[in-house]
């Protein structure tokens, strides 16, 4: 509170706290969204693309010798 009025101190403290709360909420939302995407991908995996299928075939060819 050095060098500022009580009002400035209160506003600065409130802003700092509000930013922290918003940051924590954003992290929580991201984690929830990512968790849902991961679960959905595990439960309903997409078909492998042609590129992935070719990479798997190349891997099997290279490691089966």
N, C-alpha and C positions, 0 to 999 in steps of 0.2 A: 504494500500500500504506500510505499515510499514515493513521493513525487507525484501523487495523483489524488484526486478527490475521492471521497467515499463512493460517489455515484460512478465514477470511472472504474474504480476497483470492482464494484458489484457487477457492472456491465461486462467488464473484461472476464471476470470469473464465470459469469453466466454463459458467455459466448464460448469460452474454453470447454465448459462442461457440455454444452449443447453439441459442439463439434465432436466430442468424444462419444456421446450417446449416438449420434448419427453414424459415426464411423463403425461403432459396434453393431448397430442394426444392419448396416450395409453388409458387413462381414457375415452376419447370421443369415441374411437373405441369400447371399451368394452360396453359402454352405448348404442351405436347404435346397436351392435350385440345383446345385451340382450333385447333391446326394440323389435327388429324384432322377436326374439325367443318367447317373451311373446305374441306379437300380433298374431303370427302364431298359438301358442297354444290355444289362446282364440277363434280365428276364426275357426280353424280346430282341435278341441280337440281330443286327442287319445282315443281309446276305453279303458274303465277301465280294469285293469288287474284282474286276478282271485283273487289275494290277496286283492286288493282294493274292489272288489265286495263282497267278504266274510266279510271284515271289515265293509262295509256298512250294510250288512244283520245283522251282530252281533249288530251293533249300533241300528238299527231299533228294533230288538228283545229286547234289553236292555232298550230302552226308550219308548216303546209302552205299557209297563205294568203299 
